[in-house]
Amino acid sequence: MDFEGVKAVRLSELARKELVDINGGNFWGPAGKADLLIEESSGGIKALVLAGNAGFFGFGSSDEVVVPWSGVVKVGSDAIIIRINSA
């Protein structure tokens, strides 16, 4: 979709795309399961919040993973490539 001369993607289209970590090649599921952190004053997107791993039968679960918006490498036709820092 073009909006004011810029190629744009609808939120509903983003939600269907798979999230893939460029560092490890791990799939994080569809973007629709992630949350967005939006700055209230500007309305700018600050980060994606991904659910952590559930672990085995609920044990060993990990906390959510926050990916700064600058860590979104590419929005492709089928996937969103993200960079998760392992530090």
Secondary structure, DSSP 8 states (H G I E B T S, - for coil): -EETTEE---HHHHHHSEEEETTT--EEEEGGGSEEEE-TTT--EEEEEE-----BTTBT----EEEEGGGEEEE-SSEEEE-----
